[in-house]
């Protein structure tokens, strides 16, 4: 495990310790031990690699089922389902999903995959914007990195956490920042 992964997990797990009454028990339960160990890091990695993508796929599936059941809404307020062809019962003013939307979606996916593969194969570190140099250093529990700063996309949450001195209120500020 890398230094930034280890210390980032340490900070995230310690936020649960700030919850009144149940914080310490919850902290130990999440870790499965009294300190951050290899088993906890493996569980966190599995959570990021397996659980979150499966949850996203399930949510997309539920969304498609709900969309199929109810039908999509028209933001312009024009009811296209009123004027139907008597033989086919298909709305006259409607646009068929295939080929118009499928071709557009396939084009978007192809552009995304080209950009994604270009980044993965030719610039995986992206100049430190996504993978930091400190994360290539093996984790050492006895030595904190000299400069701990979150990756750019976590900077607003890190600022909220640092702005408040009381632990629980800092976690609460992050929660309100996500909600707002």
N, CA, C and O of each residue as an XYZ file, in Angstrom:
720
protein
N       0.837     -1.186      0.000
C       0.000      0.000      0.000
C       0.872      1.236      0.000
O       1.964      1.230      0.568
N       0.404      2.288     -0.626
C       1.161      3.524     -0.699
C       0.960      4.393      0.526
O      -0.004      4.234      1.276
N       1.903      5.327      0.713
C       1.836      6.234      1.864
C       0.532      7.028      1.880
O      -0.128      7.102      2.917
N       0.153      7.619      0.757
C      -1.049      8.456      0.735
C      -2.309      7.624      0.926
O      -3.264      8.086      1.551
N      -2.326      6.403      0.398
C      -3.481      5.532      0.615
C      -3.623      5.193      2.086
O      -4.718      5.244      2.646
N      -2.508      4.847      2.706
C      -2.547      4.473      4.121
C      -2.997      5.644      4.983
O      -3.910      5.504      5.796
N      -2.360      6.796      4.809
C      -2.679      7.933      5.673
C      -4.034      8.534      5.332
O      -4.696      9.085      6.212
N      -4.458      8.445      4.090
C      -5.811      8.883      3.736
C      -6.862      8.007      4.402
O      -7.863      8.509      4.914
N      -6.632      6.694      4.394
C      -7.552      5.782      5.081
C      -7.556      6.057      6.579
O      -8.600      5.976      7.227
N      -6.393      6.380      7.126
C      -6.299      6.691      8.560
C      -7.154      7.918      8.904
O      -7.847      7.923      9.922
N      -7.109      8.944      8.070
C      -7.889     10.164      8.321
C      -9.385      9.886      8.184
O     -10.175     10.320      9.023
N      -9.774      9.170      7.140
C     -11.195      8.893      6.915
C     -11.763      8.054      8.054
O     -12.856      8.337      8.543
N     -11.042      7.036      8.475
C     -11.541      6.173      9.547
C     -11.579      6.924     10.872
O     -12.475      6.693     11.684
N     -10.627      7.814     11.101
C     -10.622      8.557     12.367
C     -11.790      9.534     12.451
O     -12.142      9.967     13.549
N     -12.400      9.891     11.323
C     -13.580     10.762     11.373
C     -14.750     10.058     12.056
O     -15.567     10.710     12.708
N     -14.839      8.749     11.917
C     -15.906      8.014     12.591
C     -15.720      8.031     14.101
O     -16.685      7.914     14.856
N     -14.482      8.176     14.533
C     -14.185      8.214     15.963
C     -14.726      9.490     16.607
O     -14.879      9.543     17.827
N     -15.015     10.513     15.812
C     -15.506     11.785     16.337
C     -16.999     11.754     16.653
O     -17.514     12.694     17.259
N     -17.702     10.699     16.257
C     -19.141     10.604     16.536
C     -19.332     10.355     18.027
O     -18.724      9.439     18.582
N     -20.170     11.160     18.684
C     -20.358     10.992     20.126
C     -20.967      9.628     20.475
O     -21.754      9.072     19.709
N     -20.597      9.113     21.620
C     -21.087      7.876     22.228
C     -20.640      6.606     21.514
O     -20.091      5.713     22.159
N     -20.853      6.495     20.224
C     -20.548      5.242     19.531
C     -19.299      5.327     18.666
O     -18.956      4.363     17.981
N     -18.616      6.468     18.689
C     -17.506      6.700     17.772
C     -16.371      5.707     17.883
O     -15.916      5.169     16.873
N     -15.911      5.457     19.088
C     -14.764      4.557     19.259
C     -15.124      3.124     18.876
O     -14.332      2.426     18.242
N     -16.320      2.691     19.262
C     -16.765      1.343     18.901
C     -16.919      1.215     17.387
O     -16.508      0.214     16.800
N     -17.510      2.227     16.760
C     -17.679      2.222     15.309
C     -16.323      2.229     14.604
O     -16.134      1.539     13.602
N     -15.394      3.003     15.127
C     -14.035      3.066     14.576
C     -13.389      1.682     14.598
O     -12.840      1.237     13.590
N     -13.453      1.006     15.734
C     -12.855     -0.330     15.850
C     -13.590     -1.347     14.983
O     -12.970     -2.256     14.431
N     -14.897     -1.197     14.862
C     -15.676     -2.122     14.047
C     -15.313     -1.973     12.570
O     -15.179     -2.973     11.865
N     -15.151     -0.733     12.096
C     -14.789     -0.498     10.690
C     -13.397     -1.052     10.397
O     -13.166     -1.674      9.361
N     -12.475     -0.813     11.330
C     -11.107     -1.302     11.129
C     -11.005     -2.815     11.291
O     -10.176     -3.457     10.645
N     -11.846     -3.383     12.154
C     -11.726     -4.799     12.465
C     -10.569     -5.062     13.403
O     -10.171     -6.210     13.599
N     -10.026     -4.006     13.985
C      -8.870     -4.090     14.869
C      -8.782     -2.754     15.596
O      -9.658     -1.900     15.457
N      -7.720     -2.582     16.372
C      -7.533     -1.316     17.061
C      -6.672     -0.346     16.265
O      -6.533      0.818     16.641
N      -6.098     -0.817     15.176
C      -5.290      0.054     14.320
C      -5.497     -0.337     12.858
O      -5.964     -1.434     12.553
N      -5.147      0.567     11.980
C      -5.296      0.322     10.548
C      -4.279     -0.727     10.118
O      -3.073     -0.533     10.267
N      -4.775     -1.838      9.585
C      -3.887     -2.937      9.214
C      -4.136     -3.328      7.758
O      -4.953     -2.725      7.061
N      -3.413     -4.345      7.326
C      -3.520     -4.808      5.953
C      -4.919     -5.337      5.649
O      -5.425     -5.151      4.543
N      -5.542     -5.990      6.617
C      -6.894     -6.527      6.403
C      -7.889     -5.404      6.134
O      -8.728     -5.521      5.241
N      -7.804     -4.319      6.897
C      -8.716     -3.187      6.690
C      -8.460     -2.537      5.333
O      -9.407     -2.178      4.634
N      -7.195     -2.383      4.954
C      -6.886     -1.784      3.653
C      -7.391     -2.664      2.512
O      -7.858     -2.152      1.494
N      -7.300     -3.986      2.676
C      -7.855     -4.892      1.662
C      -9.371     -4.745      1.561
O      -9.925     -4.758      0.462
N     -10.039     -4.605      2.699
C     -11.493     -4.407      2.679
C     -11.855     -3.090      2.009
O     -12.798     -3.039      1.218
N     -11.117     -2.020      2.313
C     -11.396     -0.724      1.692
C     -11.170     -0.790      0.183
O     -11.936     -0.220     -0.593
N     -10.113     -1.491     -0.223
C      -9.831     -1.636     -1.650
C     -10.957     -2.410     -2.337
O     -11.407     -2.027     -3.417
N     -11.409     -3.497     -1.713
C     -12.511     -4.280     -2.279
C     -13.783     -3.447     -2.350
O     -14.559     -3.564     -3.299
N     -13.994     -2.608     -1.345
C     -15.168     -1.730     -1.348
C     -15.122     -0.790     -2.551
O     -16.137     -0.587     -3.217
N     -13.956     -0.219     -2.830
C     -13.834      0.719     -3.945
C     -13.908      0.013     -5.298
O     -14.457      0.561     -6.254
N     -13.361     -1.194     -5.382
C     -13.247     -1.863     -6.672
C     -14.473     -2.714     -7.002
O     -14.822     -2.861     -8.174
N     -15.128     -3.274     -5.988
C     -16.250     -4.177     -6.241
C     -17.586     -3.559     -5.834
O     -18.500     -3.466     -6.654
N     -17.703     -3.143     -4.593
C     -18.999     -2.734     -4.057
C     -19.542     -1.486     -4.739
O     -20.704     -1.467     -5.143
N     -18.736     -0.454     -4.876
C     -19.231      0.774     -5.503
C     -19.646      0.571     -6.961
O     -20.726      1.028     -7.337
N     -18.841     -0.096     -7.806
C     -19.304     -0.320     -9.184
C     -20.572     -1.171     -9.260
O     -21.448     -0.901    -10.082
N     -20.679     -2.197     -8.408
C     -21.893     -3.019     -8.411
C     -23.094     -2.176     -8.000
O     -24.170     -2.301     -8.586
N     -22.919     -1.319     -6.999
C     -24.003     -0.439     -6.563
C     -24.423      0.513     -7.688
O     -25.613      0.759     -7.883
N     -23.457      1.039     -8.415
C     -23.769      1.935     -9.534
C     -24.526      1.186    -10.630
O     -25.488      1.717    -11.184
N     -24.106     -0.040    -10.950
C     -24.799     -0.832    -11.972
C     -26.229     -1.141    -11.526
O     -27.153     -1.083    -12.338
N     -26.420     -1.467    -10.248
C     -27.770     -1.740     -9.734
C     -28.641     -0.492     -9.835
O     -29.801     -0.579    -10.239
N     -28.094      0.666     -9.471
C     -28.869      1.906     -9.566
C     -29.234      2.239    -11.016
O     -30.343      2.704    -11.281
N     -28.318      2.008    -11.949
C     -28.619      2.239    -13.368
C     -29.719      1.279    -13.826
O     -30.626      1.677    -14.557
N     -29.641      0.028    -13.402
C     -30.657     -0.962    -13.766
C     -32.027     -0.561    -13.220
O     -33.024     -0.631    -13.940
N     -32.084     -0.145    -11.958
C     -33.351      0.300    -11.359
C     -33.879      1.526    -12.101
O     -35.084      1.647    -12.325
N     -32.985      2.429    -12.479
C     -33.395      3.623    -13.230
C     -33.996      3.239    -14.584
O     -35.030      3.778    -14.978
N     -33.362      2.323    -15.286
C     -33.866      1.905    -16.595
C     -35.222      1.212    -16.445
O     -36.123      1.439    -17.253
N     -35.374      0.377    -15.426
C     -36.657     -0.292    -15.185
C     -37.742      0.742    -14.887
O     -38.843      0.661    -15.430
N     -37.433      1.718    -14.024
C     -38.414      2.759    -13.693
C     -38.747      3.595    -14.922
O     -39.907      3.953    -15.130
N     -37.756      3.906    -15.727
C     -37.989      4.684    -16.949
C     -38.846      3.897    -17.932
O     -39.710      4.462    -18.602
N     -38.606      2.603    -18.014
C     -39.390      1.756    -18.909
C     -40.835      1.648    -18.423
O     -41.765      1.625    -19.229
N     -41.019      1.582    -17.120
C     -42.356      1.433    -16.539
C     -43.179      2.716    -16.662
O     -44.333      2.675    -17.090
N     -42.593      3.842    -16.292
C     -43.323      5.109    -16.252
C     -43.236      5.844    -17.587
O     -44.202      6.474    -18.017
N     -42.102      5.765    -18.226
C     -41.870      6.526    -19.450
C     -41.175      7.830    -19.112
O     -41.229      8.300    -17.976
N     -40.531      8.404    -20.097
C     -39.804      9.647    -19.848
C     -40.753     10.836    -19.956
O     -41.802     10.763    -20.595
N     -40.361     11.911    -19.326
C     -41.158     13.134    -19.368
C     -40.593     14.078    -20.414
O     -39.416     14.007    -20.766
N     -41.445     14.956    -20.902
C     -41.033     15.932    -21.888
C     -40.848     17.270    -21.186
O     -41.824     17.822    -20.678
N     -39.637     17.811    -21.137
C     -39.424     19.064    -20.413
C     -40.103     20.270    -21.060
O     -40.309     21.284    -20.394
N     -40.454     20.183    -22.336
C     -41.120     21.304    -23.004
C     -42.598     21.394    -22.646
O     -43.238     22.411    -22.915
N     -43.145     20.346    -22.044
C     -44.547     20.357    -21.656
C     -45.494     19.937    -22.762
O     -46.711     19.983    -22.580
N     -44.968     19.531    -23.897
C     -45.813     19.089    -25.011
C     -46.104     17.604    -24.808
O     -45.186     16.798    -24.650
N     -47.356     17.259    -24.813
C     -47.743     15.864    -24.605
C     -47.718     15.144    -25.949
O     -48.653     15.274    -26.739
N     -46.665     14.392    -26.213
C     -46.534     13.724    -27.510
C     -47.310     12.417    -27.550
O     -47.517     11.856    -28.626
N     -47.739     11.926    -26.399
C     -48.438     10.640    -26.377
C     -49.905     10.769    -26.786
O     -50.580      9.756    -26.972
N     -50.411     11.995    -26.928
C     -51.816     12.185    -27.299
C     -52.060     11.886    -28.776
O     -53.092     11.313    -29.127
N     -51.118     12.269    -29.648
C     -51.282     12.119    -31.090
C     -50.589     10.836    -31.541
O     -49.404     10.848    -31.874
N     -51.345      9.712    -31.550
C     -50.757      8.419    -31.910
C     -51.272      7.953    -33.266
O     -52.379      8.294    -33.683
N     -50.446      7.170    -33.938
C     -50.843      6.540    -35.189
C     -51.877      5.459    -34.854
O     -51.612      4.614    -34.000
N     -53.037      5.464    -35.498
C     -54.088      4.503    -35.129
C     -53.691      3.038    -35.351
O     -54.127      2.169    -34.596
N     -52.882      2.751    -36.364
C     -52.512      1.362    -36.634
C     -51.424      0.859    -35.679
O     -51.539     -0.236    -35.129
N     -50.374      1.654    -35.481
C     -49.216      1.182    -34.706
C     -49.252      1.597    -33.243
O     -48.513      1.040    -32.431
N     -50.094      2.559    -32.888
C     -50.189      3.098    -31.524
C     -48.888      3.755    -31.070
O     -48.644      3.888    -29.870
N     -48.052      4.166    -32.026
C     -46.794      4.857    -31.731
C     -47.038      6.352    -31.883
O     -47.675      6.763    -32.853
N     -46.554      7.184    -30.957
C     -46.749      8.638    -31.076
C     -46.160      9.169    -32.383
O     -45.029      8.845    -32.747
N     -46.943      9.985    -33.078
C     -46.519     10.538    -34.366
C     -45.388     11.545    -34.174
O     -44.481     11.621    -35.002
N     -45.436     12.312    -33.095
C     -44.433     13.350    -32.856
C     -43.180     12.821    -32.161
O     -42.242     13.585    -31.935
N     -43.142     11.555    -31.822
C     -42.005     10.999    -31.087
C     -40.823     10.685    -31.983
O     -40.973     10.483    -33.188
N     -39.665     10.648    -31.386
C     -38.435     10.277    -32.095
C     -38.068      8.868    -31.643
O     -37.962      8.622    -30.441
N     -37.871      7.939    -32.575
C     -37.524      6.577    -32.157
C     -36.152      6.529    -31.468
O     -35.223      7.248    -31.835
N     -36.065      5.667    -30.474
C     -34.827      5.559    -29.705
C     -33.685      5.064    -30.584
O     -32.574      5.592    -30.539
N     -33.980      4.031    -31.389
C     -32.963      3.510    -32.300
C     -33.329      3.970    -33.700
O     -34.489      3.814    -34.082
N     -32.463      4.498    -34.453
C     -31.019      4.628    -34.342
C     -30.558      5.960    -33.767
O     -29.364      6.128    -33.521
N     -31.453      6.906    -33.546
C     -31.032      8.266    -33.208
C     -30.273      8.334    -31.882
O     -29.156      8.850    -31.834
N     -30.861      7.828    -30.828
C     -30.215      7.934    -29.519
C     -29.111      6.897    -29.332
O     -28.110      7.181    -28.673
N     -29.272      5.711    -29.894
C     -28.229      4.698    -29.724
C     -26.936      5.113    -30.416
O     -25.852      4.919    -29.867
N     -27.039      5.679    -31.610
C     -25.831      6.123    -32.323
C     -25.158      7.257    -31.556
O     -23.934      7.287    -31.431
N     -25.961      8.188    -31.042
C     -25.406      9.298    -30.263
C     -24.709      8.777    -29.000
O     -23.621      9.241    -28.658
N     -25.328      7.819    -28.309
C     -24.726      7.264    -27.099
C     -23.463      6.465    -27.408
O     -22.476      6.556    -26.678
N     -23.491      5.687    -28.484
C     -22.299      4.920    -28.868
C     -21.157      5.864    -29.219
O     -20.009      5.598    -28.862
N     -21.447      6.956    -29.907
C     -20.421      7.943    -30.228
C     -19.815      8.519    -28.947
O     -18.594      8.636    -28.839
N     -20.656      8.876    -27.978
C     -20.159      9.407    -26.704
C     -19.301      8.401    -25.959
O     -18.275      8.770    -25.388
N     -19.703      7.134    -25.955
C     -18.926      6.091    -25.279
C     -17.585      5.898    -25.970
O     -16.567      5.731    -25.298
N     -17.563      5.918    -27.294
C     -16.305      5.749    -28.035
C     -15.353      6.909    -27.746
O     -14.163      6.684    -27.528
N     -15.854      8.141    -27.741
C     -15.004      9.297    -27.417
C     -14.458      9.159    -26.000
O     -13.273      9.397    -25.770
N     -15.313      8.776    -25.044
C     -14.859      8.583    -23.666
C     -13.775      7.515    -23.594
O     -12.755      7.720    -22.937
N     -13.978      6.372    -24.261
C     -12.994      5.291    -24.203
C     -11.672      5.690    -24.843
O     -10.614      5.276    -24.368
N     -11.704      6.482    -25.908
C     -10.458      6.947    -26.525
C      -9.689      7.834    -25.557
O      -8.483      7.662    -25.380
N     -10.379      8.783    -24.929
C      -9.718      9.661    -23.950
C      -9.232      8.847    -22.755
O      -8.107      9.037    -22.293
N     -10.067      7.946    -22.255
C      -9.715      7.118    -21.101
C      -8.492      6.254    -21.394
O      -7.559      6.210    -20.592
N      -8.487      5.568    -22.533
C      -7.340      4.722    -22.892
C      -6.090      5.562    -23.128
O      -4.988      5.136    -22.783
N      -6.245      6.744    -23.710
C      -5.093      7.628    -23.889
C      -4.464      8.002    -22.560
O      -3.240      8.009    -22.426
N      -5.299      8.311    -21.577
C      -4.770      8.655    -20.249
C      -4.141      7.436    -19.593
O      -3.034      7.525    -19.061
N      -4.825      6.306    -19.623
C      -4.325      5.102    -18.951
C      -3.002      4.633    -19.549
O      -2.087      4.269    -18.810
N      -2.889      4.637    -20.876
C      -1.700      4.081    -21.516
C      -0.552      5.071    -21.682
O       0.610      4.663    -21.683
N      -0.847      6.357    -21.821
C       0.207      7.306    -22.133
C       0.515      8.303    -21.025
O       1.608      8.869    -21.009
N      -0.403      8.536    -20.106
C      -0.155      9.492    -19.021
C      -0.898      9.069    -17.756
O      -1.774      9.797    -17.290
N      -0.564      7.906    -17.192
C      -1.347      7.417    -16.046
C      -1.264      8.304    -14.808
O      -2.210      8.351    -14.023
N      -0.160      9.000    -14.623
C      -0.044      9.854    -13.438
C      -0.676     11.221    -13.655
O      -1.030     11.894    -12.687
N      -0.823     11.636    -14.884
C      -1.396     12.941    -15.235
C      -0.695     14.075    -14.496
O      -1.345     14.999    -14.009
N       0.610     14.005    -14.416
C       1.375     15.070    -13.772
C       1.094     15.216    -12.290
O       1.298     16.291    -11.726
N       0.630     14.153    -11.649
C       0.332     14.207    -10.223
C      -1.088     14.618     -9.901
O      -1.441     14.746     -8.728
N      -1.913     14.829    -10.915
C      -3.300     15.227    -10.658
C      -4.158     14.069    -10.166
O      -5.125     14.288     -9.437
N      -3.823     12.843    -10.551
C      -4.618     11.695    -10.129
C      -3.812     10.713     -9.292
O      -4.310     10.215     -8.282
N      -2.600     10.429     -9.684
C      -1.736      9.541     -8.909
C      -0.557     10.356     -8.405
O       0.188     10.942     -9.191
N      -0.397     10.389     -7.104
C       0.656     11.207     -6.516
C       1.929     10.391     -6.318
O       1.884      9.176     -6.126
N       3.051     11.076     -6.369
C       4.333     10.412     -6.185
C       4.415      9.730     -4.820
O       4.961      8.633     -4.708
N       3.877     10.372     -3.785
C       3.937      9.781     -2.438
C       3.201      8.455     -2.344
O       3.470      7.672     -1.433
N       2.295      8.187     -3.244
C       1.566      6.927     -3.170
C       2.368      5.771     -3.758
O       1.964      4.616     -3.623
N       3.482      6.054     -4.399
C       4.349      4.994     -4.883
C       5.370      4.577     -3.828
O       6.081      3.589     -4.009
N       5.446      5.322     -2.735
C       6.314      4.963     -1.611
C       5.549      3.971     -0.747
O       4.405      4.243     -0.384
N       6.144      2.827     -0.406
C       5.423      1.859      0.436
C       5.008      2.480      1.769
O       5.735      3.285      2.350
N       3.821      2.087      2.240
C       3.268      2.655      3.472
C       4.168      2.347      4.663
O       4.645      1.226      4.835
N       4.383      3.368      5.472
C       5.177      3.237      6.684
C       4.377      3.871      7.815
O       4.121      5.075      7.803
N       3.986      3.060      8.788
C       3.152      3.571      9.881
C       3.916      4.490     10.811
O       3.307      5.223     11.590
N       5.234      4.466     10.747
C       6.044      5.278     11.655
C       6.463      6.612     11.049
O       7.009      7.462     11.753
N       6.220      6.807      9.767
C       6.671      8.041      9.123
C       5.551      8.630      8.269
O       5.132      8.044      7.271
N       5.086      9.784      8.681
C       4.057     10.479      7.899
C       4.745     11.210      6.752
O       5.875     11.674      6.905
N       4.075     11.317      5.604
C       4.672     12.090      4.512
C       4.867     13.551      4.926
O       4.097     14.088      5.723
N       5.907     14.185      4.373
C       6.205     15.574      4.731
C       5.055     16.510      4.386
O       4.694     17.383      5.174
N       4.493     16.323      3.220
C       3.440     17.233      2.771
C       2.181     16.416      2.489
O       2.075     15.761      1.452
N       1.234     16.460      3.418
C      -0.024     15.753      3.202
C      -1.048     16.757      2.703
O      -1.415     17.702      3.402
N      -1.484     16.537      1.515
C      -2.550     17.347      0.935
C      -3.384     16.410      0.072
O      -2.841     15.512     -0.573
N      -4.676     16.608      0.057
C      -5.511     15.705     -0.737
C      -5.347     15.970     -2.228
O      -4.823     17.003     -2.644
N      -5.802     15.022     -3.002
C      -5.836     15.200     -4.441
C      -6.801     16.348     -4.734
O      -7.700     16.608     -3.935
N      -6.635     17.029     -5.846
C      -7.369     18.263     -6.137
C      -8.872     18.117     -6.001
O      -9.541     19.067     -5.594
N      -9.432     16.941     -6.333
C     -10.886     16.815     -6.276
C     -11.410     16.634     -4.855
O     -12.621     16.698     -4.642
N     -10.526     16.409     -3.870
C     -10.938     16.349     -2.465
C     -10.619     17.637     -1.712
O     -10.903     17.728     -0.517
N     -10.043     18.622     -2.370
C      -9.622     19.850     -1.694
C     -10.754     20.592     -0.992
O     -10.537     21.054      0.128
N     -11.954     20.741     -1.572
C     -13.010     21.453     -0.833
C     -13.378     20.766      0.479
O     -13.602     21.438      1.486
N     -13.441     19.442      0.479
C     -13.806     18.711      1.696
C     -12.683     18.792      2.731
O     -12.939     18.890      3.932
N     -11.457     18.752      2.260
C     -10.315     18.888      3.162
C     -10.316     20.270      3.807
O     -10.018     20.404      4.994
N     -10.653     21.298      3.028
C     -10.715     22.661      3.570
C     -11.801     22.781      4.625
O     -11.601     23.434      5.650
N     -12.958     22.154      4.384
C     -14.032     22.183      5.380
C     -13.605     21.485      6.662
O     -13.911     21.947      7.762
N     -12.904     20.384      6.517
C     -12.450     19.632      7.691
C     -11.426     20.425      8.488
O     -11.447     20.406      9.719
N     -10.536     21.119      7.799
C      -9.488     21.889      8.475
C      -9.995     23.206      9.051
O      -9.385     23.749      9.972
N     -11.104     23.731      8.524
C     -11.614     25.030      8.968
C     -12.228     24.966     10.357
O     -12.307     25.983     11.047
N     -12.662     23.791     10.772
C     -13.333     23.645     12.061
C     -12.397     22.910     13.011
O     -11.815     21.888     12.647
N     -12.253     23.430     14.231
C     -11.303     22.832     15.173
C     -11.882     21.638     15.917
O     -11.137     20.728     16.280
N     -13.185     21.618     16.155
C     -13.805     20.499     16.867
C     -14.017     19.361     15.872
O     -14.581     19.571     14.798
N     -13.562     18.147     16.229
C     -13.581     17.026     15.285
C     -14.956     16.762     14.696
O     -15.108     16.706     13.475
N     -15.962     16.599     15.551
C     -17.284     16.228     15.049
C     -17.883     17.324     14.179
O     -18.558     17.027     13.193
N     -17.648     18.582     14.525
C     -18.191     19.677     13.717
C     -17.519     19.735     12.345
O     -18.143     20.147     11.367
N     -16.247     19.323     12.267
C     -15.574     19.256     10.971
C     -16.199     18.204     10.076
O     -16.382     18.430      8.880
N     -16.530     17.051     10.650
C     -17.212     16.003      9.890
C     -18.592     16.491      9.480
O     -19.041     16.242      8.361
N     -19.271     17.194     10.401
C     -20.592     17.749     10.116
C     -20.511     18.792      8.995
O     -21.402     18.854      8.147
N     -19.462     19.604      8.981
C     -19.292     20.610      7.923
C     -19.124     19.937      6.565
O     -19.656     20.420      5.566
N     -18.388     18.825      6.517
C     -18.232     18.100      5.258
C     -19.568     17.555      4.782
O     -19.871     17.585      3.590
N     -20.372     17.051      5.730
C     -21.682     16.518      5.377
C     -22.567     17.609      4.784
O     -23.216     17.399      3.760
N     -22.592     18.782      5.432
C     -23.410     19.881      4.914
C     -22.858     20.393      3.584
O     -23.628     20.831      2.729
N     -21.551     20.346      3.399
C     -20.974     20.752      2.120
C     -21.414     19.840      0.986
O     -21.637     20.304     -0.133
N     -21.540     18.547      1.262
C     -22.004     17.601      0.247
C     -23.488     17.816     -0.031
O     -23.919     17.775     -1.183
N     -24.276     18.048      1.034
C     -25.718     18.229      0.870
C     -26.024     19.504      0.095
O     -26.876     19.505     -0.794
N     -25.329     20.593      0.433
C     -25.591     21.861     -0.244
C     -24.965     21.859     -1.613
O     -25.076     22.844     -2.344
